[in-house]
Each structure stands twice: as C-alpha cells, then as structure tokens.
Amino acid sequence: MTDTKKMPQIGHDPTLPAGPDQFSARAQLDERGSGGGGGGGGDKKGPMIVGIALFAVTLLGLMLWVRGSVHAAGDRIEHPQADTSPKVAVADNSEVGYCTPAFKSVLQRVLNSCGLVGTESRRGCQPADVKTFASISDEDFNALFTPLKDRGAVILFDEGKDDLDPDAKKLLEEKWQERKGARYFFVVARASKTGTPDANRALSHRRANSVMLDLQGMIPHDPDIDKQVGLLWLGNEFAQLSKDYCDWTSSGGKKEKCSAETINRSAFVSWVDCRL
Amino acid sequence: MSKEIRLAGALALGGAVLGVVFAALSTSDYTAHLDRQMHVVHCSFIPGAEASGDEANPCKTALFSPYSALFRQSFWGGIPISLGALGCFCFFAGLGIYLVLASERAPRRSIELLAIAGLVPLAASIVMFGISLTQLHTFCKVCIGIYFSSALVFAGSVVAFRALGKEKRSGATRPKGTMPVLAGGVVALGVASLLPAVVYASSLPDYKPYLTKCGTLAQTTEPHNSLVKIPTTSPKRQVVLFEDPLCPTCREFHGRLLSEGIFEKLDVTLALFPLDNECNWMLDRAVHPGACVLAKAVLCGKGKERAVLEWAYDNQEDLRPLGKNGGLKDRVVKQFGADMGTCMDDKATSIRLNQTLQFAASNHIPVSTPQMYMKESGDKLARVCDEDTDLGLKYAMGQLAPEVLP
C-alpha cells in the first residue's frame, strides 16, 4: 500500500520481526496492547482497506448483477421474444397418409350432410344424399375407401337379410376395438343388384342400422357413439363394389363363394384416421 | 507463523473466489428461469461448460428440487440458497485477502474469525451434501464446486486455528484485537449472506397475473370412466393429472408434490398419457419406450394404482432399459403377480388406455407430461402452467389453492 510509508512510526515491539514493513504494525501493537482494535497506522489499514474494498465491491457488484438478472427475466416475461423453441404438439385424433385434401373434402361434405357434424337433427345418408353432396363418381367414391383395406372390414349379410351372424358380430367388435386415434367410424351399407332399387335402399338402410344397433349393444350408454359413427346406405344405386373387394377382410366368407353379387350384400366398416 | 496465516488467508481467498464463481453460476441458472421459460442448466466442474436441459441433468434436478430455495410460498420460485453462498464467499474473499496481506500483523481476533466463520459454509455444504445423498440421490457438479469451495475455506480455518495454537505454545505475541472485531465480522458475514437475497426478493416481478393463463380442459370428464382415481389421505381440491409412468419429469413432479405436503390434499384423477408410440398415436417415435406397458400396469392396479405408479417412478432407472430392450412386462409380473400380466394382456385394458388417450385428444392438450388441471369455479378445470408445477409450485398453490398447502 502506498500510504504505508507515509504513516508515522510510533512505536517498537521486540517480538515482531524487524523491518520497515512491520514497523507500523509494531506501533499498533504497542499503541493498543492486548485490547487493540481498528484504526491506527496505515500499514495495518492497508490490508484492511483492501479486504473491505474487495468484500464490498464484490458484494455490491454481485447484488447489482442479481438485480439486473431478475429485472431482465421480468422484462422477458412482459416482452417475450419470438419463440424459437420447438413447438409442442397438441393432442389430437390421428391423421394418416390417405387423408388427402380430396379425401377430406369429400368426407367433410358427407359428414355435413349425414348428420355427424353440425346439426344433429338427422342420422345417416341415403344414396341421393351421397350422390348430391359427395359430388363424386361411383369409382372415385370407392377409391376413397381403398386405403382402408387393412383398417376396415366387409360385414357380409345373407341375401335379403339384415341381421348380423356371430361371425359378423365378432369381426365388427374387433374392428370397433381397433380405434387407436381415429375420430370417425364409417358404416357404408349396400345391397346387391337383386331386387328393386327401393327395396334395396330400404334393405341397405336396415343393414346399416343393424350395425349401429350392434355397436350400441356392445357399448351400452356410450355417449360418444352418435358423434363417432357415420351411417351411409347406398342400396344398389351408387358405388357398387366390384369382385376385387372379395380379398378384403370379411365375415361369413366361407358360406358362399364371393362374387360381385355377394360382396354388395354388405356393410363396409372402418375407423377413419382423418381430422376434419 | 506469518506463512501459515498467509496460507490460511490464501486458502480462504481461493475457496471464496471459486465459491463466488460456482454460486454465481447456480444463481444465474436460477434467475434465468424467472422468465417462466425452460433454459439449459450448467453442470460442470469447469464453470460455464456443459449446459443442458436434459431431464437427467443432476444440476437441473437440484435446481428444481424443493431444497434449492427458501420461502417458496411467498416468492415465485423462492429465494435461491446460492444467493446466501454468494454473499458468504464475498466475505471470505475480503477476509482472506486481508490475512494474506496483513499475515503476521493481523490481530488474533481476525484469525479467530476465519477459524470460526469457516465452519458456516462447511456446515451449509454438509447439510446440502446430505440432502443430495439422501433426498435427491444425485450430485450436481456445480453444487460439488460449492462444497469444494467451502472445504477450501474450511481448510483455511483449520490452518488459521493451528497457527494460533502454535503461537500460543511458542509464546509469540500478536495484537489481540477487540471482541467488536470478531462480532463485527460475524455480523458482516450475516449481512453479506442476506443482502443478495434481499435485493433478489425486492426485484422479483409480480407473478400473479401469469398463473391462470395456460388454458382449461374443455371436456372435464371421461365418458367411459377410464381415468384412474388415486387415493389420498385428505383430498381438498380436485385435480386431473396427465402423467407418464416412465417420464422423469413426472417422477420429479410427483416427488415435489409429496415433499411439499401437497399431494395428500389433492383429489387426484390420473389420466395416463404415455409418451410411447406403441399405444399413443400422437407421437411418431417413443419418447419413453415401454411407457404404454407401465400405463397398462397402472390401469390393472385394481385398487393399488397409486402403489403401481409410485413403484414405476421409484424404479424408473431400472425399468427404462427394460422398456427399450424388452422384459418390462415380465418385471411388472414379477413385482405384482401373474394376475397383473393377464390384465395387461386383456383387450379391455388396451381399450381403456385408448379411451384415456382419446380424452387427451378431445381436450387438445399439449403432448407433454406432466400436466396438472385444477378445479376452479364451477366445473372448470384450469391448467396449472408448467413453470408453476416446478419452480413456482408452492407459490402457485398458495395463490390458487392455499388449502392444499400444509
């Protein structure tokens, strides 16, 4: 310390080593004896000043830094910067590859006009509805469902019948339980060419209802079912299935050889993994 | 003796400088989180290196533990104890350099001050080390840096104490100094330890407006009753918890609720939300492989769902590799019996788990865990923001549901 040499040297202690640096300290010792305290010579003050200064300056600096850090955090809350962190996904129903804009567009129109979305006043779509609102050809309509080959199944009915046999019920239950993230369950009932269009329309309607009733029986009092199950009955007027659909998963396949006739005595059922 | 006093001062100074650096690093990590965002947490013996936001980062575990701060109910996040260390080490920096410079001229009282006061950071470090060992079961490198710094200061104390003893035995004299020097030093240490905390507390923003801005559950009940009721001893406030049995953050959150005495006062409904694409279609990969298996185990708890969940939390480290490599179900069966395995394989259990996930999808909650939704007025279930489930937990509960606090 520069002030050490300027301080008056006011004493001597033989117990301390000799030398100019110790001299003023000896003076302190002599001055205060065993009860000595602060103050006194600069030689003693020097280290103390350095110590106190380091303590005070460091503490003050750290306090200012703490205050600044806390204020900065407060500012960041009030004025958040553009969030560059990865966005957290939001839980939702599943959406898979076949949910193309075209698919969803048709699906939306079908849902709107079949009572699942919006007004709850009616349930199900009949052929005229599908033709009008889907605005789509038979082939294109069936093509929409092609990607659902593994997801869905064809519930087969006996000729002129609308009741589900045990095999059909089992398959329907299996398919219903494979919901995963899907939002909608579609039932597309048909009738074969045999019979009049009016009779087949009514028959396919009954087949769709049979599926719905079985689902309701399977899960009684399920409040979601009406919001999940979309019923379409097409009679024999629209989107008849070709023989190509014979290799799809179906019930009752062993009873009768599959043909273009038998495959349309059916209700195609599937969960649809699209968000609408 | 001057060499020994100088050594004592140097040890105290060295420990103090190192302590200030590590305590500042810890404080910096803490204050960064005051903006209610997630930040990386430093965890290295080399100050400033190795910052990470990993769930397994021990320094993050320590930072988010209830032991990292005091007065959490009064201040959002509480007052970090590292602030006390900051002030404390400043004091030892001053005292250390004084002893280095004054050495033989230093009054006896100042050396006694180091000998006595050096016990303070050591005692604090021993307590925190014990907490790390017995409560956190992990050691944070920044904390170890502080423990080491405290040990250096204490080493200075020991050297100072021995030097005084030698002096006494050799009959060497030294200015004694006054008791006020000693008392003043102790007061200065206390004030220094408190001042940063006072500054911190007085600078904190008002967090109340931010507590209820994280959304609500649109659908408050699951129509198939697939959610799990978790029994607690004195339920006072209804909450729905979205949790994943293999999620470390969920485990820590559960631990915080228990250690703060909050959990037993919650009326808990558990919505299992495994972050595993084996059952959860909302993910394209498994964040916690095996979580679906454990979620089914919880669903199959048959009255012991809480025990199964807590077992999964307690054994996460062992269960996680089994989730990745197989054998998790066998481990569950070994623990809870064959009936559990049969139930886990039952299709009805998969359907119930799927219904739980559909509940999450219907509510469009963020795909993350844990999440806590707390009943407010009417049937409204408001989300407790993520940041209020960790650092701000006690403060948020004090504001939103004071009846759940002990």
Contacts between the chains, C-beta under 8 A, distances in Angstrom:
chain1	res1	chain2	res2	distance
A	13	B	173	7.7
A	15	B	172	6.5
A	15	B	173	4.7
A	16	B	104	7.0
A	16	B	105	8.0
A	17	B	104	7.5
A	22	B	104	7.1
A	22	B	105	6.9
A	25	B	102	8.0
A	25	B	104	7.4
A	25	B	105	3.5
A	25	B	175	7.8
A	28	B	105	7.2
A	28	B	175	6.1
A	29	B	173	7.6
A	29	B	174	7.9
A	29	B	175	4.7
A	32	B	175	6.4
A	34	B	175	7.7
A	34	B	176	4.5
A	35	B	176	6.9
A	35	B	178	6.3
A	36	B	107	6.7
A	36	B	175	4.8
A	36	B	176	6.7
A	36	B	177	6.4
A	36	B	178	7.1
A	37	B	107	7.9
A	37	B	177	6.3
A	37	B	178	4.0
A	37	B	180	6.6
A	37	B	181	6.1
A	38	B	178	8.0
A	38	B	181	6.9
A	43	B	105	7.0
A	44	B	102	6.9
A	44	B	105	5.8
A	46	B	101	6.9
A	47	B	97	7.5
A	47	B	98	5.0
A	47	B	99	8.0
A	47	B	100	7.9
A	47	B	101	3.5
A	47	B	102	3.8
A	47	B	105	7.4
A	47	B	106	7.4
A	48	B	98	6.0
A	48	B	102	7.1
A	50	B	97	5.8
A	50	B	98	6.8
A	50	B	101	5.8
A	51	B	94	4.4
A	51	B	95	6.3
A	51	B	96	8.0
A	51	B	97	5.2
A	51	B	98	3.0
A	51	B	99	8.0
A	51	B	101	7.4
A	51	B	102	8.0
A	52	B	94	6.1
A	52	B	98	7.8
A	53	B	94	7.9
A	54	B	93	5.5
A	54	B	94	4.9
A	54	B	97	5.3
A	55	B	90	5.6
A	55	B	91	5.9
A	55	B	93	6.3
A	55	B	94	2.7
A	55	B	95	7.5
A	55	B	188	7.5
A	55	B	192	7.2
A	56	B	94	7.5
A	58	B	20	6.8
A	58	B	90	4.5
A	58	B	93	5.8
A	58	B	94	7.5
A	59	B	87	6.1
A	59	B	90	4.2
A	59	B	91	7.8
A	59	B	192	5.6
A	59	B	195	6.5
A	59	B	196	7.6
A	62	B	20	7.3
A	62	B	24	6.8
A	62	B	86	5.3
A	62	B	87	7.6
A	62	B	90	6.6
A	62	B	196	6.1
A	63	B	195	6.0
A	63	B	196	5.5
A	63	B	199	4.6
A	65	B	24	7.6
A	66	B	27	6.6
A	66	B	31	7.0
A	66	B	83	6.8
A	66	B	86	7.6
A	66	B	196	5.2
A	66	B	199	5.4
A	66	B	200	5.3
A	66	B	203	7.4
A	67	B	199	5.2
A	67	B	200	7.6
A	67	B	203	4.9
A	69	B	27	7.6
A	69	B	28	6.7
A	69	B	31	4.0
A	69	B	32	7.6
A	69	B	34	7.9
A	70	B	31	5.6
A	70	B	34	6.1
A	70	B	200	5.9
A	70	B	203	3.9
A	70	B	204	6.0
A	70	B	205	7.8
A	71	B	203	5.8
A	72	B	31	8.0
A	72	B	35	8.0
A	73	B	31	5.8
A	73	B	32	6.8
A	73	B	33	7.7
A	73	B	34	3.5
A	73	B	35	4.2
A	73	B	205	7.5
A	74	B	34	7.2
A	74	B	35	7.6
A	74	B	203	7.6
A	74	B	204	7.5
A	74	B	205	3.6
A	76	B	35	3.8
A	76	B	37	7.2
A	77	B	34	7.9
A	77	B	35	5.2
A	77	B	36	5.9
A	77	B	205	6.3
A	77	B	210	6.8
A	78	B	205	7.7
A	85	B	37	7.9
A	85	B	38	7.4
A	88	B	366	4.4
A	88	B	367	6.3
A	88	B	368	5.3
A	89	B	282	6.4
A	89	B	283	7.9
A	89	B	366	7.2
A	89	B	367	4.2
A	90	B	364	5.1
A	90	B	365	7.2
A	90	B	366	6.0
A	90	B	367	6.7
A	91	B	282	5.5
A	91	B	357	7.8
A	91	B	360	4.3
A	91	B	361	4.8
A	91	B	363	6.9
A	91	B	364	5.8
A	91	B	365	4.9
A	91	B	366	7.2
A	91	B	367	5.4
A	92	B	282	6.9
A	92	B	361	5.3
A	92	B	364	6.1
A	93	B	358	7.9
A	93	B	361	5.3
A	94	B	281	4.3
A	94	B	282	7.7
A	177	B	347	6.0
A	177	B	350	7.8
A	177	B	351	5.7
A	179	B	351	7.8
A	179	B	354	5.9
A	179	B	358	7.6
A	180	B	281	5.2
A	180	B	354	6.6
A	181	B	281	3.4
A	181	B	282	6.9
A	181	B	357	7.3
A	181	B	358	7.7
A	181	B	361	6.6
A	222	B	223	7.0
A	222	B	224	7.2
A	223	B	223	4.7
A	224	B	223	6.0
